Amino acid sequence: MKAWVIDLSAARQQVEQHRSLRAKAASLRKLIGLCPPSPAEDPTGQEQLDRWRTELLSALSHLDRELRAHFEHEEASPLYADPDAQFARFQAELTELIEEHTRLLDMLQGLRAEVRPRQARQLAKDTESFLNLLRAHEEAENRILTAAYGEDLGAGD
């Protein structure tokens, strides 16, 4: 019988990154809640709308950088990069999650590209939808991490 030496540091780091992402998503949700009316609804609010869009673009850009680094770290971790017998039972789910990394980044890029031309309320709604998908993705990863390492890693989800 093969014995594994389990290093939990990578898993704990991933869970901590998930916490950080949840905090950033919460900040983004607050910003979404401050979405001003479109100029068509309130022509005097163009300056306020422009400031909101600038803030949203900055927050989305920051999230994009953090997600790219996070996904790169995850995909290099033993759970993803070393699918030996210890983690084999999770391979189908992990493959799906890796593929989802690309889709999430593409969606985020689409939101960033649409910050100027789109109606503010639609952009806010689309950003909220993206954040919901990201939350579900990270929760799925946390469930796998906890099951794979057989330990409560303090995921908090």
Accessible surface in RSA format (square Angstrom, percent):
REM  Atomic radii and reference values for relative SASA: ProtOr
REM  Chains: A
REM  Algorithm: Lee & Richards
REM  Probe-radius: 1.40
REM  Slices: 20
REM RES _ NUM      All-atoms   Total-Side   Main-Chain    Non-polar    All polar
REM                ABS   REL    ABS   REL    ABS   REL    ABS   REL    ABS   REL
RES MET A   1   241.70 125.2 152.14 100.7  89.56 213.2 130.79 111.2 110.90 146.9
RES LYS A   2   136.37  66.5 116.38  71.4  19.99  47.6  85.34  76.8  51.03  54.4
RES ALA A   3    94.22  86.6  66.03 101.9  28.20  64.1  71.83 101.2  22.39  59.3
RES TRP A   4    99.95  40.1  72.93  35.3  27.02  63.4  74.55  39.7  25.40  41.2
RES VAL A   5   150.01  98.7 120.72 109.3  29.29  70.6 124.24 108.0  25.77  69.9
RES ILE A   6    79.02  45.0  51.05  38.0  27.97  67.4  52.67  37.9  26.35  71.5
RES ASP A   7    92.43  64.7  81.76  81.4  10.66  25.2  38.73  91.2  53.69  53.5
RES LEU A   8    27.47  15.3  23.39  16.7   4.08  10.3  23.39  16.4   4.08  11.0
RES SER A   9    68.52  57.9  58.16  77.6  10.36  23.9  48.37 103.0  20.14  28.2
RES ALA A  10    19.79  18.2  17.00  26.2   2.79   6.4  19.76  27.8   0.03   0.1
RES ALA A  11     0.07   0.1   0.00   0.0   0.07   0.2   0.00   0.0   0.07   0.2
RES ARG A  12   115.09  48.3 110.12  56.1   4.97  11.8  46.51  63.6  68.58  41.6
RES GLN A  13    92.24  51.6  85.55  62.5   6.69  15.9  27.28  58.1  64.96  49.3
RES GLN A  14     1.57   0.9   1.57   1.2   0.00   0.0   0.00   0.0   1.57   1.2
RES VAL A  15     1.07   0.7   1.06   1.0   0.01   0.0   1.06   0.9   0.01   0.0
RES GLU A  16    92.94  53.4  92.87  70.3   0.07   0.2  47.37  91.6  45.57  37.2
RES GLN A  17    42.38  23.7  40.46  29.6   1.92   4.6  23.64  50.3  18.75  14.2
RES HIS A  18     0.07   0.0   0.00   0.0   0.07   0.2   0.00   0.0   0.07   0.1
RES ARG A  19    87.93  36.9  82.20  41.9   5.74  13.7  35.77  48.9  52.17  31.6
RES SER A  20    39.67  33.5  32.25  43.0   7.42  17.1  27.80  59.2  11.87  16.6
RES LEU A  21     3.14   1.7   2.51   1.8   0.63   1.6   2.83   2.0   0.31   0.8
RES ARG A  22    70.67  29.7  63.38  32.3   7.29  17.4  44.28  60.5  26.39  16.0
RES ALA A  23    61.39  56.4  50.08  77.3  11.31  25.7  57.82  81.4   3.57   9.5
RES LYS A  24    60.56  29.5  56.41  34.6   4.15   9.9  22.77  20.5  37.78  40.2
RES ALA A  25    11.54  10.6  11.54  17.8   0.00   0.0  11.54  16.3   0.00   0.0
RES ALA A  26    48.12  44.2  44.29  68.4   3.83   8.7  46.59  65.6   1.52   4.0
RES SER A  27    70.95  60.0  64.25  85.7   6.70  15.4  32.64  69.5  38.31  53.7
RES LEU A  28     5.03   2.8   3.79   2.7   1.23   3.1   4.96   3.5   0.07   0.2
RES ARG A  29    58.05  24.4  49.61  25.3   8.44  20.1  38.62  52.8  19.43  11.8
RES LYS A  30   155.15  75.7 144.96  88.9  10.19  24.3  95.73  86.2  59.42  63.3
RES LEU A  31    16.62   9.3  14.74  10.5   1.88   4.7  15.94  11.2   0.68   1.8
RES ILE A  32    19.27  11.0  16.00  11.9   3.27   7.9  16.00  11.5   3.27   8.9
RES GLY A  33    64.20  79.2   0.00   N/A  64.20  79.2  34.23  93.9  29.97  67.1
RES LEU A  34   124.93  69.6 111.25  79.6  13.69  34.4 116.10  81.5   8.84  23.8
RES CYS A  35    20.75  15.7   6.87   7.7  13.88  32.6   6.82  17.3  13.94  15.0
RES PRO A  36     4.14   3.0   0.79   0.7   3.36  12.2   4.14   3.4   0.00   0.0
RES PRO A  37    41.63  30.3  41.38  37.7   0.25   0.9  41.38  34.2   0.25   1.5
RES SER A  38     5.73   4.8   5.73   7.7   0.00   0.0   3.02   6.4   2.72   3.8
RES PRO A  39    42.01  30.6  38.74  35.3   3.27  11.9  39.19  32.4   2.82  17.5
RES ALA A  40    94.69  87.1  52.72  81.4  41.97  95.5  65.22  91.8  29.47  78.1
RES GLU A  41   103.84  59.6  66.96  50.7  36.89  87.8  45.47  88.0  58.37  47.7
RES ASP A  42    49.03  34.3  47.50  47.3   1.52   3.6  12.98  30.5  36.05  36.0
RES PRO A  43   103.85  75.7  86.39  78.8  17.46  63.5  87.64  72.4  16.20 100.7
RES THR A  44   126.89  90.3  93.46  94.8  33.43  79.7  86.11 115.7  40.78  61.6
RES GLY A  45     7.35   9.1   0.00   N/A   7.35   9.1   7.34  20.1   0.01   0.0
RES GLN A  46    70.95  39.7  70.74  51.7   0.21   0.5  46.50  99.0  24.46  18.5
RES GLU A  47   123.80  71.1 118.21  89.4   5.59  13.3  47.66  92.2  76.15  62.2
RES GLN A  48    89.07  49.8  86.62  63.3   2.45   5.8  20.06  42.7  69.01  52.3
RES LEU A  49     0.04   0.0   0.04   0.0   0.00   0.0   0.04   0.0   0.00   0.0
RES ASP A  50    52.86  37.0  52.58  52.3   0.27   0.6  20.58  48.4  32.28  32.2
RES ARG A  51   135.39  56.8 130.13  66.3   5.26  12.5  72.15  98.6  63.23  38.3
RES TRP A  52    11.06   4.4   8.18   4.0   2.88   6.8  10.49   5.6   0.57   0.9
RES ARG A  53    25.33  10.6  25.33  12.9   0.00   0.0   0.00   0.0  25.33  15.3
RES THR A  54    75.77  53.9  73.71  74.7   2.07   4.9  63.83  85.7  11.94  18.1
RES GLU A  55   103.10  59.2  98.94  74.8   4.16   9.9  36.97  71.5  66.13  54.0
RES LEU A  56     0.00   0.0   0.00   0.0   0.00   0.0   0.00   0.0   0.00   0.0
RES LEU A  57    60.26  33.6  60.26  43.1   0.00   0.0  60.26  42.3   0.00   0.0
RES SER A  58    70.62  59.7  61.50  82.1   9.12  21.0  30.70  65.4  39.92  55.9
RES ALA A  59    32.38  29.8  21.29  32.9  11.08  25.2  29.79  41.9   2.59   6.9
RES LEU A  60     0.00   0.0   0.00   0.0   0.00   0.0   0.00   0.0   0.00   0.0
RES SER A  61    18.82  15.9  17.91  23.9   0.91   2.1  11.78  25.1   7.04   9.9
RES HIS A  62    84.25  46.0  84.14  58.5   0.11   0.3  66.77  68.8  17.48  20.3
RES LEU A  63     1.84   1.0   1.61   1.2   0.23   0.6   1.61   1.1   0.23   0.6
RES ASP A  64     8.95   6.3   8.95   8.9   0.00   0.0   0.05   0.1   8.89   8.9
RES ARG A  65   145.11  60.9 136.85  69.8   8.26  19.7  73.40 100.3  71.71  43.5
RES GLU A  66    40.33  23.2  33.11  25.0   7.23  17.2  28.48  55.1  11.85   9.7
RES LEU A  67     0.00   0.0   0.00   0.0   0.00   0.0   0.00   0.0   0.00   0.0
RES ARG A  68   107.90  45.3 102.71  52.4   5.19  12.3  47.27  64.6  60.63  36.7
RES ALA A  69    64.98  59.7  52.73  81.4  12.25  27.9  59.87  84.3   5.11  13.5
RES HIS A  70     3.99   2.2   1.92   1.3   2.06   5.3   3.22   3.3   0.77   0.9
RES PHE A  71     4.89   2.4   4.89   3.0   0.00   0.0   4.89   3.0   0.00   0.0
RES GLU A  72   130.46  74.9 122.18  92.4   8.28  19.7  42.05  81.3  88.41  72.2
RES HIS A  73    50.74  27.7  43.20  30.0   7.55  19.3  41.38  42.6   9.36  10.9
RES GLU A  74     0.01   0.0   0.01   0.0   0.00   0.0   0.00   0.0   0.01   0.0
RES GLU A  75    65.86  37.8  54.69  41.4  11.17  26.6  14.75  28.5  51.11  41.7
RES ALA A  76    75.11  69.1  49.22  76.0  25.89  58.9  54.76  77.1  20.35  53.9
RES SER A  77     6.24   5.3   0.76   1.0   5.47  12.6   6.24  13.3   0.00   0.0
RES PRO A  78    56.94  41.5  53.57  48.8   3.37  12.2  56.79  46.9   0.14   0.9
RES LEU A  79     2.38   1.3   2.38   1.7   0.00   0.0   2.38   1.7   0.00   0.0
RES TYR A  80    15.54   7.3   2.28   1.3  13.26  34.5   2.34   1.8  13.19  16.3
RES ALA A  81    62.53  57.5  28.71  44.3  33.83  77.0  37.69  53.1  24.84  65.8
RES ASP A  82    73.02  51.1  71.90  71.6   1.12   2.6  17.29  40.7  55.73  55.6
RES PRO A  83    70.28  51.2  51.60  47.0  18.69  67.9  52.19  43.1  18.09 112.4
RES ASP A  84    40.08  28.1  28.78  28.6  11.30  26.7  29.41  69.2  10.67  10.6
RES ALA A  85    78.07  71.8  52.81  81.5  25.25  57.4  56.29  79.3  21.78  57.7
RES GLN A  86    22.41  12.5  18.31  13.4   4.10   9.8   9.85  21.0  12.56   9.5
RES PHE A  87     5.31   2.7   5.31   3.3   0.00   0.0   5.31   3.2   0.00   0.0
RES ALA A  88    51.39  47.3  40.74  62.9  10.66  24.2  40.93  57.6  10.47  27.7
RES ARG A  89   160.97  67.6 123.22  62.8  37.76  89.9  76.02 103.9  84.95  51.5
RES PHE A  90    14.68   7.3  14.60   9.0   0.09   0.2  14.68   8.9   0.00   0.0
RES GLN A  91    51.16  28.6  50.75  37.1   0.41   1.0  34.94  74.4  16.22  12.3
RES ALA A  92    84.10  77.3  65.72 101.4  18.38  41.8  74.59 105.0   9.52  25.2
RES GLU A  93    90.91  52.2  87.20  66.0   3.70   8.8  39.20  75.8  51.70  42.2
RES LEU A  94     1.60   0.9   1.60   1.1   0.00   0.0   1.60   1.1   0.00   0.0
RES THR A  95    69.32  49.3  67.13  68.1   2.19   5.2  48.67  65.4  20.65  31.2
RES GLU A  96   113.31  65.1 111.88  84.6   1.44   3.4  26.26  50.8  87.05  71.1
RES LEU A  97    13.36   7.4  13.28   9.5   0.08   0.2  13.36   9.4   0.00   0.0
RES ILE A  98    58.94  33.5  58.16  43.3   0.78   1.9  58.16  41.9   0.78   2.1
RES GLU A  99    93.89  53.9  86.91  65.8   6.97  16.6  35.32  68.3  58.56  47.8
RES GLU A 100    47.00  27.0  47.00  35.6   0.00   0.0   5.61  10.8  41.39  33.8
RES HIS A 101     3.60   2.0   3.60   2.5   0.00   0.0   3.60   3.7   0.00   0.0
RES THR A 102    83.31  59.3  81.14  82.3   2.17   5.2  53.06  71.3  30.26  45.7
RES ARG A 103   118.81  49.9 116.91  59.6   1.90   4.5  65.89  90.1  52.92  32.1
RES LEU A 104     3.08   1.7   3.08   2.2   0.00   0.0   3.08   2.2   0.00   0.0
RES LEU A 105    22.43  12.5  22.14  15.8   0.28   0.7  22.36  15.7   0.06   0.2
RES ASP A 106    91.78  64.3  82.36  82.0   9.41  22.3  27.09  63.8  64.69  64.5
RES MET A 107    76.74  39.7  65.81  43.6  10.93  26.0  61.29  52.1  15.46  20.5
RES LEU A 108     0.00   0.0   0.00   0.0   0.00   0.0   0.00   0.0   0.00   0.0
RES GLN A 109    80.71  45.1  80.71  59.0   0.00   0.0  37.87  80.6  42.85  32.5
RES GLY A 110    32.71  40.3   0.00   N/A  32.71  40.3  32.27  88.6   0.44   1.0
RES LEU A 111    11.37   6.3   9.96   7.1   1.41   3.5  10.22   7.2   1.15   3.1
RES ARG A 112    62.40  26.2  53.23  27.1   9.17  21.8   3.54   4.8  58.86  35.7
RES ALA A 113    69.54  63.9  38.95  60.1  30.59  69.6  50.20  70.7  19.34  51.2
RES GLU A 114    59.82  34.3  59.82  45.3   0.00   0.0   5.60  10.8  54.21  44.3
RES VAL A 115     2.12   1.4   1.98   1.8   0.14   0.3   1.98   1.7   0.14   0.4
RES ARG A 116   130.49  54.8 122.64  62.5   7.86  18.7  68.20  93.2  62.29  37.8
RES PRO A 117    99.26  72.3  62.89  57.3  36.38 132.2  73.90  61.0  25.37 157.7
RES ARG A 118    70.91  29.8  65.04  33.2   5.87  14.0  18.46  25.2  52.45  31.8
RES GLN A 119   105.06  58.7 103.23  75.4   1.83   4.4  46.73  99.5  58.33  44.2
RES ALA A 120     0.01   0.0   0.00   0.0   0.01   0.0   0.00   0.0   0.01   0.0
RES ARG A 121   121.74  51.1 115.11  58.7   6.63  15.8  55.41  75.7  66.33  40.2
RES GLN A 122    80.44  45.0  76.90  56.2   3.55   8.4  30.43  64.8  50.01  37.9
RES LEU A 123     0.00   0.0   0.00   0.0   0.00   0.0   0.00   0.0   0.00   0.0
RES ALA A 124     7.97   7.3   7.97  12.3   0.00   0.0   7.97  11.2   0.00   0.0
RES LYS A 125   136.33  66.5 128.72  79.0   7.61  18.1  81.02  72.9  55.31  58.9
RES ASP A 126    35.76  25.1  31.79  31.6   3.97   9.4  11.36  26.7  24.40  24.3
RES THR A 127     0.00   0.0   0.00   0.0   0.00   0.0   0.00   0.0   0.00   0.0
RES GLU A 128    56.23  32.3  56.23  42.5   0.00   0.0  31.61  61.1  24.62  20.1
RES SER A 129    55.28  46.7  51.80  69.1   3.48   8.0  27.94  59.5  27.34  38.3
RES PHE A 130     0.40   0.2   0.40   0.2   0.00   0.0   0.40   0.2   0.00   0.0
RES LEU A 131     0.80   0.4   0.00   0.0   0.80   2.0   0.00   0.0   0.80   2.1
RES ASN A 132    57.23  39.5  53.02  51.2   4.22  10.2  18.63  44.8  38.60  37.3
RES LEU A 133    87.01  48.5  84.25  60.3   2.75   6.9  84.65  59.5   2.36   6.3
RES LEU A 134     3.17   1.8   3.17   2.3   0.00   0.0   3.17   2.2   0.00   0.0
RES ARG A 135   105.38  44.2 100.26  51.1   5.11  12.2  32.26  44.1  73.11  44.3
RES ALA A 136    55.01  50.6  49.56  76.5   5.45  12.4  51.66  72.7   3.36   8.9
RES HIS A 137     3.62   2.0   0.11   0.1   3.51   9.0   3.02   3.1   0.60   0.7
RES GLU A 138     5.21   3.0   5.21   3.9   0.00   0.0   5.21  10.1   0.00   0.0
RES GLU A 139    51.31  29.5  50.94  38.5   0.37   0.9   6.20  12.0  45.11  36.8
RES ALA A 140    23.35  21.5  22.36  34.5   0.99   2.2  22.81  32.1   0.54   1.4
RES GLU A 141     4.18   2.4   3.24   2.4   0.95   2.3   4.18   8.1   0.00   0.0
RES ASN A 142     2.64   1.8   2.13   2.1   0.52   1.2   2.42   5.8   0.23   0.2
RES ARG A 143   155.13  65.1 145.65  74.2   9.47  22.6  79.53 108.7  75.60  45.8
RES ILE A 144     7.39   4.2   6.21   4.6   1.18   2.9   7.39   5.3   0.00   0.0
RES LEU A 145     0.82   0.5   0.82   0.6   0.00   0.0   0.82   0.6   0.00   0.0
RES THR A 146    50.08  35.6  48.93  49.6   1.15   2.7  43.92  59.0   6.16   9.3
RES ALA A 147    49.82  45.8  33.64  51.9  16.18  36.8  44.42  62.6   5.40  14.3
RES ALA A 148     8.99   8.3   0.00   0.0   8.99  20.5   0.00   0.0   8.99  23.8
RES TYR A 149    15.48   7.2   4.19   2.4  11.29  29.4   4.27   3.2  11.21  13.8
RES GLY A 150    67.31  83.0   0.00   N/A  67.31  83.0  33.86  92.9  33.45  74.9
RES GLU A 151    67.29  38.6  58.84  44.5   8.45  20.1  28.14  54.4  39.15  32.0
RES ASP A 152   118.65  83.1  95.58  95.1  23.06  54.5  38.37  90.3  80.28  80.1
RES LEU A 153    13.09   7.3   0.00   0.0  13.09  32.9   3.15   2.2   9.94  26.7
RES GLY A 154    33.33  41.1   0.00   N/A  33.33  41.1  30.62  84.0   2.72   6.1
RES ALA A 155    13.55  12.5  12.17  18.8   1.38   3.1  12.17  17.1   1.38   3.7
RES GLY A 156    74.49  91.9   0.00   N/A  74.49  91.9  39.68 108.9  34.81  78.0
RES ASP A 157    84.72  59.3  11.60  11.5  73.12 172.9  38.98  91.7  45.74  45.6
END  Absolute sums over single chains surface
CHAIN  1 A     8566.7       7119.5       1447.2       4923.9       3642.8
END  Absolute sums over all chains
TOTAL          8566.7       7119.5       1447.2       4923.9       3642.8
